[in-house]
């Protein structure tokens, strides 16, 4: 997960999204490590959910590769890379979290705790399940339909998060520190269209008309 600290980071985030969709799309938008390094300024990086690179290696018991990936992101983002802890009551997350805490202490990479939010309240889980069926063309009776493992993907209160992650108070503190460091300010009601140079003798409108009619 990437968060913009400032306007430079926001512009780099836009660039990364564009590259991911235009140049790196394969089932999903992707960017490689070299592109991340090129546009890392102004960004805070979190290691993401179970689908993240570090976490995926841990689940596959490839600990050395997970450590290598964590160190790579630390090298790219320096002090702006965090190992991300999540707890939605999923057994795999408990295994991953134990390893991430060990990595944090040994590799000197800070921790942050987050919750993957797909709906606001716990009681919205069933409605979310129905919406997933609509999205994927399934019914609630389909055994092989896409579904979430638990009903924990809601917006948890500070008290709930504090109880879940009371064993790593520094990770709770870092959520606040990261939020305070993200200071992108937008100026609204102003056009932000790019400026294109056109050949001599044309206005921008005339040249657009010419190249679209040729």
HELIX and SHEET records of a PDB file:
HELIX    1   1 UNK A    7  UNK A   22  1                                  16    
HELIX    2   2 UNK A   33  UNK A   38  1                                   6    
HELIX    3   3 UNK A   53  UNK A   59  1                                   7    
HELIX    4   4 UNK A   63  UNK A   77  1                                  15    
HELIX    5   5 UNK A   78  UNK A   80  5                                   3    
HELIX    6   6 UNK A   91  UNK A  107  1                                  17    
HELIX    7   7 UNK A  122  UNK A  124  5                                   3    
HELIX    8   8 UNK A  125  UNK A  136  1                                  12    
HELIX    9   9 UNK A  158  UNK A  164  1                                   7    
HELIX   10  10 UNK A  169  UNK A  181  1                                  13    
HELIX   11  11 UNK A  204  UNK A  213  1                                  10    
SHEET    1   A 4 UNK A   2  UNK A   4  0                                        
SHEET    2   A 4 UNK A  43  UNK A  46 -1                                        
SHEET    3   A 4 UNK A  81  UNK A  85  1                                        
SHEET    4   A 4 UNK A 111  UNK A 113  1                                        
END                                                                             
